[in-house]
Amino acid sequence: MTYLFTADLHLKVSKCADDYKNFFNFLESAEKKVEGIYILGDLFNYWFEHPRLDLGEGNPALKALKQFGEKGKKVYFLYGNRDFAVGEFFKKHSGVEFLGEKLELNIPRGKVLLSHGDGLAKEDIRYQLWRKMIRSCWASFIFKHLPVGRAIAFADAVKKKGQGKISYEKVVRMIESGVKAEFKKGYDIIIAGHAHYKKKQDFIIDGKKKTLYLLPEYSYPGEFLLMKDGGKFCFEKID
């Protein structure tokens, strides 16, 4: 069985199918090659859920994911820094299996950690404090009780704040530093996005080889990380 990993698609939130032609083509191609897809966050450029506003209703991208699943394929989703507020509307319209912030997989090659990646950049202290604050229970409570107009303005401000001013090169270095502590917890392989940079990096931790796979920003046609029978990972072009 073959599974595909992708992240940072940053799709536009829209009800117009023309905005998603490239994504539809990607799913059509993936359907022929893989049994399932892991989306490691930032499917949309931003996403929020409010009791009086359903962004998912009529969204062609979520509908396409649901149809993909109805064909016997699996779609697994971890949230990222742009879509950490996914909820029941998102799940209802997409049909994806929601995995939360991170997931552990046990494969023949060892223990795998899946993460969007922003939480691994521990050295960015200012961002980590902001990340913790904006995802708190009280922030969610306040947001859901705002009038719709103010909620939209607030979500837009959060999106701009979350973009940050740190270069992706620095993000890569911080993630590389942050994963060392995770490897010490017993993980053999870590797969993450967020850095918009394709990379395979090997580490020697406590005398054992560990591997970090950073996923490139989504592009179709483009290169994607695949996991094939036996837990063998490789980057391959999907077109």
N, CA, C and O of each residue as an XYZ file, in Angstrom:
956
protein
N       0.839     -1.196      0.000
C       0.000      0.000      0.000
C       0.878      1.251      0.000
O       1.952      1.269      0.601
N       0.413      2.280     -0.671
C       1.175      3.521     -0.804
C       0.359      4.690     -0.260
O      -0.824      4.841     -0.566
N       1.025      5.517      0.561
C       0.377      6.694      1.114
C       1.190      7.935      0.760
O       2.417      7.890      0.676
N       0.484      9.038      0.556
C       1.105     10.298      0.157
C       0.991     11.295      1.309
O      -0.027     11.345      2.000
N       2.055     12.094      1.509
C       2.069     13.117      2.549
C       2.231     14.484      1.895
O       3.098     14.682      1.043
N       1.391     15.414      2.304
C       1.494     16.771      1.776
C       1.115     17.760      2.867
O       0.498     17.391      3.865
N       1.488     19.019      2.669
C       1.173     20.079      3.630
C       1.239     21.419      2.917
O       1.755     21.529      1.804
N       0.709     22.426      3.579
C       0.836     23.813      3.084
C       0.269     23.987      1.681
O       0.931     24.510      0.785
N      -0.972     23.536      1.512
C      -1.642     23.724      0.222
C      -2.132     25.158      0.079
O      -2.165     25.697     -1.027
N      -2.514     25.780      1.195
C      -2.939     27.186      1.223
C      -3.994     27.494      0.163
O      -3.892     28.484     -0.561
N      -5.004     26.635      0.084
C      -6.077     26.855     -0.873
C      -6.912     28.069     -0.473
O      -7.039     28.397      0.707
N      -7.466     28.713     -1.466
C      -8.356     29.847     -1.229
C      -9.684     29.342     -0.669
O     -10.182     28.305     -1.106
N     -10.263     30.063      0.290
C     -11.594     29.716      0.791
C     -12.611     30.320     -0.165
O     -12.779     31.538     -0.223
N     -13.289     29.454     -0.916
C     -14.152     29.922     -1.995
C     -15.243     28.893     -2.279
O     -15.112     27.722     -1.921
N     -16.304     29.335     -2.915
C     -17.357     28.423     -3.371
C     -17.325     28.261     -4.887
O     -18.227     27.669     -5.480
N     -16.276     28.795     -5.504
C     -16.130     28.730     -6.956
C     -15.227     27.553     -7.332
O     -14.066     27.507     -6.925
N     -15.749     26.615     -8.098
C     -14.991     25.415     -8.468
C     -13.744     25.753     -9.283
O     -12.748     25.033     -9.213
N     -13.787     26.833    -10.049
C     -12.632     27.215    -10.870
C     -11.395     27.505    -10.032
O     -10.271     27.392    -10.522
N     -11.597     27.882     -8.764
C     -10.470     28.175     -7.883
C      -9.725     26.914     -7.458
O      -8.649     26.995     -6.867
N     -10.298     25.746     -7.759
C      -9.726     24.490     -7.266
C      -9.395     23.496     -8.382
O      -9.230     22.306     -8.113
N      -9.298     23.957     -9.612
C      -9.030     23.037    -10.714
C      -7.738     22.258    -10.502
O      -7.688     21.052    -10.748
N      -6.704     22.937    -10.053
C      -5.415     22.287     -9.832
C      -5.539     21.212     -8.746
O      -4.965     20.130     -8.872
N      -6.281     21.512     -7.693
C      -6.479     20.561     -6.593
C      -7.276     19.347     -7.064
O      -6.973     18.216     -6.684
N      -8.281     19.579     -7.884
C      -9.058     18.463     -8.429
C      -8.154     17.542     -9.242
O      -8.240     16.319     -9.130
N      -7.293     18.132    -10.056
C      -6.374     17.329    -10.880
C      -5.413     16.524    -10.005
O      -5.077     15.380    -10.314
N      -4.980     17.144     -8.912
C      -4.104     16.443     -7.970
C      -4.796     15.214     -7.387
O      -4.212     14.131     -7.356
N      -6.024     15.373     -6.931
C      -6.756     14.252     -6.344
C      -7.007     13.154     -7.382
O      -6.939     11.967     -7.064
N      -7.291     13.549     -8.600
C      -7.527     12.573     -9.664
C      -6.265     11.756     -9.929
O      -6.336     10.541    -10.114
N      -5.117     12.421     -9.946
C      -3.857     11.717    -10.157
C      -3.514     10.847     -8.960
O      -3.076      9.709     -9.129
N      -3.708     11.369     -7.743
C      -3.394     10.615     -6.528
C      -4.266      9.371     -6.402
O      -3.823      8.338     -5.900
N      -5.484      9.478     -6.854
C      -6.412      8.342     -6.771
C      -5.862      7.103     -7.484
O      -6.122      5.972     -7.073
N      -5.105      7.331     -8.549
C      -4.566      6.218     -9.339
C      -3.300      5.622     -8.724
O      -2.889      4.521     -9.091
N      -2.682      6.349     -7.789
C      -1.358      5.950     -7.317
C      -1.297      5.549     -5.849
O      -0.413      4.786     -5.458
N      -2.227      6.053     -5.023
C      -2.108      5.840     -3.579
C      -3.423      5.343     -2.980
O      -4.499      5.485     -3.561
N      -3.286      4.756     -1.793
C      -4.465      4.306     -1.052
C      -4.982      5.377     -0.101
O      -6.130      5.330      0.341
N      -4.124      6.340      0.208
C      -4.552      7.381      1.122
C      -3.622      8.573      1.115
O      -2.497      8.505      0.621
N      -4.121      9.686      1.681
C      -3.369     10.935      1.748
C      -3.362     11.443      3.186
O      -4.393     11.462      3.858
N      -2.187     11.852      3.642
C      -2.055     12.547      4.917
C      -1.820     14.024      4.610
O      -0.833     14.376      3.962
N      -2.722     14.887      5.072
C      -2.557     16.331      4.911
C      -2.095     16.886      6.247
O      -2.841     16.868      7.226
N      -0.853     17.384      6.286
C      -0.268     17.826      7.550
C      -0.426     19.336      7.739
O       0.550     20.050      7.966
N      -1.647     19.801      7.644
C      -1.954     21.177      7.994
C      -1.892     22.182      6.875
O      -1.260     21.961      5.841
N      -2.570     23.306      7.108
C      -2.657     24.436      6.181
C      -3.221     24.013      4.832
O      -2.676     24.344      3.779
N      -4.319     23.278      4.888
C      -5.036     22.941      3.650
C      -5.530     24.226      2.990
O      -5.409     24.399      1.777
N      -6.083     25.117      3.796
C      -6.553     26.410      3.305
C      -5.622     27.527      3.776
O      -4.862     27.367      4.731
N      -5.702     28.643      3.091
C      -4.884     29.791      3.464
C      -5.244     30.269      4.866
O      -4.398     30.785      5.596
N      -6.507     30.091      5.228
C      -6.924     30.266      6.617
C      -8.261     29.555      6.778
O      -8.994     29.358      5.809
N      -8.567     29.178      8.002
C      -9.848     28.525      8.284
C     -10.249     28.834      9.719
O      -9.429     28.761     10.634
N     -11.500     29.176      9.905
C     -12.033     29.337     11.261
C     -13.468     28.838     11.251
O     -14.089     28.728     10.194
N     -13.981     28.543     12.413
C     -15.361     28.080     12.512
C     -16.095     28.915     13.552
O     -15.627     29.121     14.672
N     -17.255     29.381     13.134
C     -18.099     30.227     13.965
C     -19.509     29.641     13.941
O     -19.958     29.186     12.889
N     -20.215     29.637     15.065
C     -21.550     29.028     15.109
C     -22.530     29.565     14.071
O     -23.468     28.871     13.679
N     -22.310     30.800     13.627
C     -23.256     31.411     12.677
C     -22.659     31.602     11.280
O     -23.196     32.357     10.470
N     -21.554     30.919     11.004
C     -20.954     31.023      9.672
C     -20.281     29.703      9.307
O     -19.301     29.311      9.941
N     -20.798     29.020      8.295
C     -20.257     27.722      7.865
C     -19.471     27.905      6.574
O     -20.054     27.957      5.491
N     -18.143     28.002      6.687
C     -17.299     28.172      5.501
C     -17.297     26.926      4.619
O     -17.041     27.011      3.418
N     -17.583     25.778      5.213
C     -17.489     24.525      4.462
C     -18.661     24.237      3.554
O     -18.527     23.483      2.590
N     -19.812     24.825      3.843
C     -21.008     24.540      3.048
C     -20.801     25.019      1.612
O     -20.576     26.205      1.369
N     -20.881     24.099      0.681
C     -20.713     24.432     -0.724
C     -19.275     24.613     -1.162
O     -19.026     25.046     -2.287
N     -18.312     24.290     -0.291
C     -16.901     24.442     -0.674
C     -16.485     23.286     -1.583
O     -16.529     22.135     -1.149
N     -16.085     23.548     -2.818
C     -15.752     22.480     -3.764
C     -14.562     21.618     -3.351
O     -14.522     20.430     -3.674
N     -13.592     22.198     -2.642
C     -12.416     21.427     -2.232
C     -12.797     20.378     -1.197
O     -12.355     19.232     -1.285
N     -13.612     20.759     -0.219
C     -14.045     19.798      0.792
C     -14.938     18.725      0.170
O     -14.864     17.553      0.538
N     -15.771     19.135     -0.762
C     -16.630     18.173     -1.457
C     -15.783     17.159     -2.223
O     -16.099     15.969     -2.236
N     -14.700     17.630     -2.864
C     -13.816     16.740     -3.619
C     -13.119     15.748     -2.695
O     -12.946     14.583     -3.056
N     -12.716     16.198     -1.505
C     -12.093     15.301     -0.535
C     -13.078     14.233     -0.084
O     -12.714     13.067      0.074
N     -14.319     14.634      0.119
C     -15.342     13.674      0.544
C     -15.584     12.633     -0.535
O     -15.735     11.449     -0.235
N     -15.622     13.065     -1.784
C     -15.814     12.141     -2.901
C     -14.612     11.208     -3.044
O     -14.767     10.037     -3.390
N     -13.433     11.723     -2.780
C     -12.209     10.917     -2.809
C     -12.322      9.778     -1.790
O     -11.967      8.636     -2.078
N     -12.818     10.107     -0.604
C     -12.995      9.104      0.433
C     -14.081      8.102      0.095
O     -13.977      6.926      0.445
N     -15.110      8.556     -0.575
C     -16.210      7.665     -0.949
C     -15.800      6.646     -1.999
O     -16.510      5.667     -2.229
N     -14.664      6.870     -2.634
C     -14.136      5.918     -3.615
C     -13.243      4.868     -2.961
O     -12.570      4.099     -3.647
N     -13.244      4.844     -1.640
C     -12.464      3.852     -0.917
C     -11.084      4.308     -0.503
O     -10.306      3.527      0.044
N     -10.775      5.567     -0.760
C      -9.472      6.110     -0.371
C      -9.573      6.736      1.024
O     -10.658      7.090      1.484
N      -8.433      6.863      1.678
C      -8.394      7.456      3.004
C      -7.802      8.862      2.941
O      -6.843      9.111      2.211
N      -8.381      9.769      3.709
C      -7.817     11.109      3.845
C      -7.689     11.408      5.335
O      -8.681     11.435      6.064
N      -6.453     11.630      5.776
C      -6.179     11.949      7.172
C      -5.721     13.400      7.264
O      -4.965     13.874      6.415
N      -6.177     14.093      8.285
C      -5.882     15.525      8.376
C      -5.369     15.900      9.760
O      -6.007     15.593     10.766
N      -4.206     16.571      9.812
C      -3.698     17.233     11.011
C      -3.751     18.735     10.756
O      -3.467     19.196      9.651
N      -4.115     19.490     11.781
C      -4.224     20.922     11.542
C      -2.872     21.616     11.625
O      -1.932     21.128     12.252
N      -2.806     22.781     10.964
C      -1.587     23.579     10.952
C      -1.807     24.922     11.610
O      -2.787     25.105     12.333
N      -0.913     25.864     11.374
C      -1.049     27.176     11.992
C      -2.102     28.038     11.310
O      -2.515     29.055     11.868
N      -2.546     27.653     10.114
C      -3.588     28.421      9.421
C      -4.980     27.817      9.623
O      -5.982     28.488      9.377
N      -5.053     26.567     10.066
C      -6.362     25.920     10.179
C      -6.497     25.130     11.486
O      -7.134     24.077     11.527
N      -5.885     25.660     12.551
C      -5.975     24.980     13.844
C      -7.389     25.025     14.420
O      -7.701     24.288     15.356
N      -8.251     25.891     13.863
C      -9.606     26.042     14.394
C     -10.635     25.207     13.633
O     -11.832     25.484     13.709
N     -10.178     24.186     12.899
C     -11.151     23.326     12.227
C     -12.055     22.669     13.264
O     -11.645     22.417     14.397
N     -13.287     22.399     12.855
C     -14.250     21.805     13.776
C     -15.279     20.973     13.036
O     -14.979     20.358     12.013
N     -16.493     20.958     13.560
C     -17.529     20.062     13.038
C     -17.921     20.388     11.601
O     -18.205     19.475     10.825
N     -17.944     21.670     11.227
C     -18.302     22.017      9.847
C     -17.294     21.419      8.866
O     -17.672     20.833      7.851
N     -16.031     21.572      9.176
C     -14.963     21.054      8.328
C     -15.080     19.534      8.194
O     -15.018     18.993      7.089
N     -15.250     18.860      9.318
C     -15.344     17.398      9.308
C     -16.568     16.916      8.530
O     -16.499     15.948      7.773
N     -17.671     17.598      8.728
C     -18.921     17.205      8.075
C     -18.814     17.291      6.555
O     -19.247     16.378      5.853
N     -18.253     18.357      6.051
C     -18.238     18.576      4.605
C     -17.083     17.863      3.897
O     -17.159     17.615      2.693
N     -16.022     17.535      4.626
C     -14.853     16.913      3.988
C     -14.823     15.397      4.130
O     -14.283     14.701      3.271
N     -15.400     14.888      5.209
C     -15.369     13.451      5.454
C     -14.000     12.924      5.830
O     -13.803     11.709      5.853
N     -13.041     13.800      6.127
C     -11.682     13.354      6.447
C     -11.633     12.798      7.862
O     -12.505     13.083      8.683
N     -10.612     12.008      8.137
C     -10.362     11.538      9.496
C      -9.456     12.553     10.176
O      -8.288     12.702      9.819
N     -10.007     13.238     11.149
C      -9.284     14.325     11.807
C      -8.374     13.757     12.887
O      -8.835     13.024     13.761
N      -7.086     14.087     12.836
C      -6.084     13.495     13.718
C      -5.570     14.446     14.786
O      -4.730     14.060     15.599
N      -6.056     15.682     14.801
C      -5.598     16.633     15.799
C      -4.291     17.294     15.420
O      -4.050     17.573     14.245
N      -3.437     17.548     16.413
C      -2.200     18.296     16.193
C      -1.048     17.418     15.725
O      -0.186     17.884     14.980
N      -1.016     16.165     16.144
C       0.070     15.266     15.762
C      -0.405     13.827     15.815
O      -1.452     13.524     16.387
N       0.377     12.945     15.212
C       0.007     11.527     15.162
C       1.266     10.679     15.206
O       2.289     11.027     14.616
N       1.175      9.570     15.908
C       2.250      8.583     15.929
C       1.849      7.385     15.075
O       0.736      6.871     15.190
N       2.763      6.949     14.222
C       2.563      5.755     13.418
C       3.636      4.734     13.771
O       4.799      5.090     13.966
N       3.248      3.477     13.851
C       4.217      2.405     14.047
C       4.305      1.597     12.765
O       3.332      0.969     12.346
N       5.480      1.618     12.144
C       5.702      0.914     10.893
C       6.913     -0.009     11.072
O       7.620      0.101     12.074
N       7.162     -0.908     10.127
C       8.304     -1.817     10.272
C       9.640     -1.117     10.524
O      10.516     -1.675     11.184
N       9.800      0.099     10.002
C      11.074      0.811     10.169
C      11.179      1.531     11.501
O      12.238      2.071     11.821
N      10.104      1.556     12.291
C      10.175      2.213     13.583
C       8.969      3.082     13.876
O       7.895      2.892     13.305
N       9.160      4.032     14.769
C       8.098      4.908     15.242
C       8.158      6.244     14.505
O       9.209      6.882     14.447
N       7.028      6.661     13.946
C       6.960      7.868     13.120
C       6.096      8.924     13.806
O       5.031      8.611     14.339
N       6.553     10.163     13.791
C       5.770     11.295     14.280
C       5.377     12.167     13.101
O       6.223     12.578     12.308
N       4.076     12.446     12.994
C       3.564     13.370     11.976
C       3.148     14.657     12.664
O       2.467     14.624     13.689
N       3.555     15.798     12.104
C       3.245     17.092     12.695
C       3.252     18.153     11.603
O       3.959     18.025     10.604
N       2.458     19.201     11.803
C       2.549     20.297     10.839
C       3.948     20.894     10.854
O       4.504     21.203      9.800
N       4.516     21.058     12.037
C       5.897     21.525     12.125
C       6.096     22.819     12.881
O       7.191     23.067     13.386
N       5.058     23.667     12.980
C       5.266     24.949     13.649
C       5.556     24.768     15.135
O       6.277     25.569     15.729
N       5.001     23.727     15.735
C       5.258     23.469     17.143
C       6.652     22.946     17.427
O       7.087     22.923     18.578
N       7.360     22.523     16.378
C       8.718     22.007     16.549
C       9.762     23.122     16.594
O      10.885     22.918     17.057
N       9.380     24.292     16.110
C      10.322     25.424     16.063
C      10.369     26.117     17.423
O       9.945     27.266     17.554
N      10.876     25.428     18.420
C      10.843     25.901     19.807
C      11.665     27.170     20.026
O      11.387     27.939     20.946
N      12.665     27.388     19.194
C      13.535     28.542     19.405
C      12.839     29.864     19.082
O      13.307     30.925     19.496
N      11.729     29.810     18.347
C      10.960     31.018     18.062
C      10.012     31.254     19.239
O       8.817     30.971     19.154
N      10.557     31.771     20.326
C       9.818     31.874     21.587
C       8.590     32.776     21.447
O       7.521     32.459     21.967
N       8.746     33.899     20.745
C       7.619     34.831     20.590
C       6.458     34.155     19.876
O       5.305     34.304     20.280
N       6.761     33.406     18.805
C       5.698     32.715     18.085
C       5.063     31.628     18.956
O       3.843     31.461     18.936
N       5.862     30.897     19.710
C       5.325     29.818     20.537
C       4.394     30.354     21.616
O       3.390     29.716     21.932
N       4.707     31.505     22.181
C       3.820     32.118     23.169
C       2.511     32.554     22.519
O       1.431     32.340     23.070
N       2.620     33.172     21.334
C       1.418     33.588     20.603
C       0.586     32.369     20.213
O      -0.641     32.395     20.297
N       1.256     31.310     19.789
C       0.582     30.070     19.384
C      -0.225     29.484     20.547
O      -1.369     29.062     20.373
N       0.378     29.465     21.717
C      -0.295     28.921     22.895
C      -1.488     29.782     23.280
O      -2.540     29.254     23.642
N      -1.341     31.084     23.208
C      -2.414     31.998     23.592
C      -3.613     31.881     22.661
O      -4.751     31.769     23.115
N      -3.350     31.908     21.348
C      -4.450     31.953     20.387
C      -5.208     30.627     20.321
O      -6.347     30.588     19.855
N      -4.585     29.542     20.783
C      -5.251     28.236     20.769
C      -5.856     27.860     22.116
O      -6.318     26.735     22.308
N      -5.850     28.803     23.039
C      -6.375     28.532     24.373
C      -7.904     28.435     24.356
O      -8.557     28.902     23.424
N      -8.445     27.836     25.377
C      -9.900     27.673     25.487
C     -10.606     29.022     25.571
O     -11.676     29.205     24.991
N     -10.000     29.971     26.300
C     -10.663     31.262     26.457
C     -10.680     32.041     25.150
O     -11.642     32.757     24.872
N      -9.611     31.910     24.328
C      -9.595     32.598     23.037
C     -10.683     32.029     22.133
O     -11.362     32.778     21.431
N     -10.851     30.708     22.148
C     -11.903     30.063     21.350
C     -13.281     30.502     21.828
O     -14.163     30.761     21.009
N     -13.477     30.588     23.126
C     -14.769     30.997     23.697
C     -15.131     32.409     23.263
O     -16.250     32.673     22.824
N     -14.161     33.314     23.394
C     -14.413     34.712     23.019
C     -14.739     34.815     21.536
O     -15.686     35.501     21.152
N     -13.949     34.128     20.694
C     -14.154     34.202     19.252
C     -15.559     33.755     18.854
O     -16.218     34.413     18.049
N     -16.018     32.636     19.416
C     -17.311     32.069     19.032
C     -18.489     32.889     19.519
O     -19.622     32.670     19.089
N     -18.231     33.837     20.418
C     -19.312     34.697     20.910
C     -19.254     36.098     20.308
O     -20.048     36.966     20.672
N     -18.317     36.320     19.388
C     -18.268     37.593     18.682
C     -19.330     37.632     17.590
O     -19.684     36.585     17.048
N     -19.850     38.813     17.253
C     -20.702     38.925     16.064
C     -19.912     38.466     14.838
O     -18.685     38.562     14.819
N     -20.611     37.970     13.815
C     -19.943     37.391     12.651
C     -18.936     38.354     12.023
O     -17.818     37.955     11.699
N     -19.324     39.616     11.848
C     -18.427     40.595     11.228
C     -17.137     40.772     12.005
O     -16.053     40.811     11.422
N     -17.252     40.879     13.312
C     -16.061     41.042     14.137
C     -15.235     39.753     14.165
O     -14.008     39.803     14.238
N     -15.900     38.618     14.109
C     -15.188     37.333     14.085
C     -14.335     37.215     12.827
O     -13.200     36.740     12.881
N     -14.888     37.650     11.692
C     -14.137     37.603     10.434
C     -12.922     38.521     10.504
O     -11.827     38.147     10.085
N     -13.126     39.731     11.041
C     -12.007     40.678     11.169
C     -10.937     40.117     12.104
O      -9.741     40.265     11.851
N     -11.375     39.476     13.180
C     -10.436     38.890     14.131
C      -9.652     37.752     13.485
O      -8.437     37.653     13.658
N     -10.351     36.889     12.736
C      -9.683     35.762     12.069
C      -8.669     36.262     11.054
O      -7.595     35.679     10.907
N      -9.008     37.348     10.347
C      -8.077     37.909      9.368
C      -6.837     38.451     10.060
O      -5.726     38.302      9.551
N      -7.017     39.077     11.213
C      -5.878     39.607     11.969
C      -4.986     38.473     12.472
O      -3.761     38.588     12.464
N      -5.609     37.381     12.908
C      -4.849     36.220     13.372
C      -4.035     35.631     12.230
O      -2.880     35.245     12.412
N      -4.650     35.564     11.045
C      -3.947     35.028      9.872
C      -2.696     35.852      9.576
O      -1.626     35.291      9.340
N      -2.823     37.172      9.588
C      -1.681     38.041      9.293
C      -0.608     37.912     10.365
O       0.583     37.906     10.055
N      -1.021     37.809     11.615
C      -0.070     37.664     12.718
C       0.681     36.339     12.595
O       1.881     36.262     12.861
N      -0.053     35.292     12.185
C       0.555     33.965     12.089
C       1.537     33.822     10.949
O       2.341     32.890     10.932
N       1.481     34.738      9.993
C       2.407     34.660      8.865
C       3.845     34.931      9.321
O       4.794     34.381      8.761
N       3.995     35.767     10.325
C       5.325     36.025     10.883
C       6.247     36.731      9.897
O       5.887     36.988      8.748
N       7.453     37.039     10.384
C       8.443     37.732      9.567
C       9.746     36.964      9.456
O      10.728     37.483      8.926
N       9.766     35.729      9.951
C      10.976     34.918      9.916
C      11.075     34.202      8.573
O      10.080     33.683      8.066
N      12.256     34.176      8.009
C      12.456     33.527      6.713
C      12.272     32.026      6.850
O      12.468     31.453      7.922
N      11.887     31.394      5.733
C      11.706     29.950      5.749
C      13.030     29.235      6.023
O      13.042     28.155      6.613
N      14.141     29.833      5.596
C      15.450     29.235      5.875
C      15.676     29.125      7.380
O      16.196     28.122      7.869
N      15.280     30.166      8.105
C      15.446     30.134      9.560
C      14.477     29.142     10.185
O      14.818     28.476     11.162
N      13.266     29.036      9.630
C      12.293     28.062     10.125
C      12.845     26.646      9.983
O      12.696     25.824     10.887
N      13.483     26.363      8.848
C      14.088     25.044      8.629
C      15.105     24.752      9.717
O      15.109     23.663     10.290
N      15.971     25.721     10.006
C      17.018     25.518     11.017
C      16.408     25.283     12.401
O      16.898     24.453     13.168
N      15.339     26.016     12.714
C      14.718     25.867     14.028
C      14.018     24.514     14.156
O      14.052     23.898     15.221
N      13.390     24.053     13.083
C      12.759     22.735     13.122
C      13.814     21.649     13.268
O      13.637     20.705     14.037
N      14.911     21.782     12.531
C      16.008     20.804     12.642
C      16.527     20.736     14.075
O      16.867     19.660     14.566
N      16.586     21.873     14.737
C      17.030     21.905     16.124
C      15.983     21.295     17.046
O      16.310     20.547     17.968
N      14.720     21.622     16.786
C      13.637     21.163     17.653
C      13.384     19.669     17.598
O      12.975     19.079     18.599
N      13.619     19.041     16.448
C      13.309     17.611     16.319
C      14.270     16.743     17.124
O      13.953     15.591     17.422
N      15.421     17.267     17.476
C      16.385     16.464     18.239
C      15.796     16.018     19.572
O      16.012     14.888     20.010
N      15.047     16.917     20.214
C      14.398     16.562     21.484
C      13.308     15.523     21.259
O      13.102     14.645     22.097
N      12.603     15.621     20.121
C      11.550     14.651     19.816
C      12.148     13.278     19.532
O      11.595     12.258     19.944
N      13.268     13.251     18.832
C      13.921     11.975     18.549
C      14.333     11.261     19.843
O      14.331     10.032     19.911
N      14.681     12.036     20.851
C      15.078     11.447     22.126
C      13.893     10.782     22.843
O      14.080     10.008     23.782
N      12.683     11.094     22.389
C      11.486     10.469     22.971
C      11.191      9.101     22.358
O      10.236      8.426     22.742
N      12.029      8.704     21.397
C      11.869      7.376     20.827
C      11.412      7.329     19.388
O      11.235      6.245     18.832
N      11.213      8.497     18.763
C      10.811      8.508     17.360
C      12.001      8.203     16.457
O      13.123      8.635     16.720
N      11.742      7.462     15.404
C      12.789      7.145     14.427
C      12.694      8.034     13.197
O      13.702      8.325     12.554
N      11.474      8.464     12.871
C      11.219      9.289     11.692
C      10.248     10.397     12.080
O       9.264     10.139     12.773
N      10.509     11.613     11.647
C       9.585     12.731     11.844
C       9.282     13.339     10.479
O      10.187     13.613      9.691
N       7.997     13.544     10.215
C       7.550     14.153      8.961
C       6.811     15.440      9.304
O       5.884     15.421     10.114
N       7.206     16.553      8.701
C       6.608     17.843      9.029
C       6.558     18.738      7.804
O       7.303     18.557      6.841
N       5.661     19.703      7.868
C       5.564     20.728      6.838
C       6.000     22.061      7.425
O       6.992     22.137      8.150
N       5.248     23.116      7.106
C       5.409     24.458      7.659
C       6.596     25.226      7.089
O       6.506     26.438      6.896
N       7.700     24.547      6.817
C       8.898     25.253      6.348
C       8.882     25.515      4.849
O       9.728     26.251      4.341
N       7.919     24.915      4.129
C       7.829     25.099      2.671
C       9.130     24.701      1.981
O       9.575     25.363      1.043
N       9.731     23.621      2.453
C      11.054     23.261      1.954
C      11.207     21.749      1.960
O      11.029     21.100      2.990
N      11.539     21.193      0.795
C      11.736     19.747      0.691
C      13.129     19.373      1.179
O      14.138     19.906      0.717
N      13.152     18.431      2.137
C      14.453     18.034      2.664
C      14.374     16.696      3.383
O      13.387     16.395      4.054
N      15.421     15.903      3.234
C      15.622     14.707      4.044
C      16.905     14.917      4.831
O      17.970     15.133      4.253
N      16.798     14.853      6.154
C      17.960     15.105      7.007
C      18.119     13.953      7.993
O      17.197     13.632      8.742
N      19.291     13.337      7.986
C      19.582     12.255      8.925
C      20.323     12.802     10.140
O      21.146     13.710     10.026
N      20.014     12.230     11.313
C      20.664     12.586     12.564
C      21.143     11.302     13.236
O      20.583     10.229     13.010
N      22.165     11.415     14.046
C      22.571     10.313     14.912
C      22.262     10.745     16.343
O      22.904     11.646     16.883
N      21.278     10.095     16.944
C      20.839     10.419     18.298
C      21.027      9.190     19.173
O      20.451      8.133     18.916
N      21.830      9.342     20.196
C      22.131      8.224     21.108
C      22.599      6.995     20.337
O      22.242      5.863     20.662
N      23.409      7.244     19.304
C      23.999      6.158     18.532
C      23.084      5.530     17.504
O      23.454      4.540     16.873
N      21.875      6.092     17.319
C      20.920      5.522     16.368
C      20.586      6.536     15.269
O      20.504      7.738     15.521
N      20.399      6.038     14.067
C      20.053      6.903     12.941
C      18.586      7.305     13.003
O      17.705      6.456     13.141
N      18.336      8.586     12.901
C      16.989      9.151     12.878
C      16.856      9.998     11.614
O      17.848     10.528     11.112
N      15.632     10.127     11.099
C      15.434     10.848      9.839
C      14.292     11.842      9.932
O      13.200     11.519     10.399
N      14.566     13.064      9.476
C      13.551     14.112      9.361
C      13.224     14.303      7.882
O      14.121     14.466      7.054
N      11.927     14.279      7.558
C      11.466     14.627      6.221
C      10.671     15.924      6.312
O       9.638     15.975      6.978
N      11.148     16.965      5.648
C      10.393     18.207      5.526
C       9.674     18.211      4.192
O      10.267     17.926      3.151
N       8.401     18.536      4.232
C       7.583     18.507      3.022
C       7.646     19.852      2.296
O       7.595     20.906      2.930
N       7.755     19.816      0.988
C       7.732     21.079      0.231
C       6.330     21.671      0.241
O       5.348     20.966      0.470
N       6.249     22.961     -0.006
C       4.936     23.582     -0.183
C       4.234     22.886     -1.343
O       4.856     22.581     -2.361
N       2.933     22.637     -1.186
C       2.163     21.946     -2.217
C       2.288     22.622     -3.574
O       2.158     23.840     -3.701
N       2.539     21.807     -4.570
C       2.545     22.260     -5.957
C       2.201     21.068     -6.834
O       2.793     19.998     -6.693
N       1.256     21.245     -7.729
C       0.887     20.156     -8.632
C       0.917     20.655    -10.068
O       0.333     21.692    -10.383
N       1.621     19.891    -10.968
C       2.487     18.739    -10.704
C       3.633     19.120     -9.775
O       4.093     20.261     -9.764
N       4.082     18.142     -8.999
C       5.164     18.419     -8.078
C       5.635     17.179     -7.368
O       5.158     16.076     -7.633
N       6.574     17.362     -6.463
C       7.125     16.239     -5.713
C       6.403     16.085     -4.382
O       6.103     17.064     -3.698
N       6.135     14.839     -4.034
C       5.441     14.518     -2.792
C       6.166     13.367     -2.102
O       6.796     12.533     -2.751
N       6.067     13.339     -0.784
C       6.645     12.230     -0.029
C       5.666     11.064     -0.043
O       4.491     11.223      0.288
N       6.161      9.890     -0.429
C       5.342      8.687     -0.451
C       5.897      7.679      0.545
O       7.107      7.581      0.746
N       4.983      6.926      1.168
C       5.372      5.792      1.991
C       4.821      4.544      1.322
O       3.609      4.396      1.168
N       5.710      3.655      0.927
C       5.314      2.455      0.218
C       5.382      1.239      1.131
O       5.750      1.353      2.300
N       5.024      0.071      0.595
C       4.999     -1.161      1.374
C       6.286     -1.329      2.177
O       7.386     -1.110      1.669
N       6.127     -1.716      3.422
C       7.286     -1.918      4.269
C       7.786     -0.662      4.933
O       8.772     -0.703      5.668
N       7.121      0.468      4.690
C       7.511      1.715      5.329
C       8.674      2.414      4.676
O       9.401      3.156      5.337
N       8.869      2.192      3.385
C       9.943      2.872      2.665
C       9.459      4.237      2.195
O       8.425      4.346      1.535
N      10.227      5.296      2.547
C       9.849      6.658      2.179
C      10.707      7.144      1.012
O      11.894      6.833      0.913
N      10.068      7.916      0.134
C      10.801      8.525     -0.974
C       9.995      9.686     -1.521
O       8.766      9.694     -1.451
N      10.708     10.676     -2.072
C      10.043     11.780     -2.761
C       9.873     11.380     -4.230
O      10.826     10.945     -4.877
N       8.660     11.529     -4.743
C       8.386     11.213     -6.141
C       7.520     12.303     -6.758
O       6.731     12.960     -6.080
N       7.691     12.472     -8.060
C       6.857     13.458     -8.756
C       5.491     12.857     -9.062
O       5.389     11.725     -9.535
N       4.469     13.611     -8.794
C       3.082     13.225     -9.114
C       2.577     14.223    -10.136
O       2.559     15.429     -9.888
N       2.165     13.707    -11.294
C       1.629     14.621    -12.330
C       0.474     13.955    -13.063
O      -0.110     14.553    -13.966
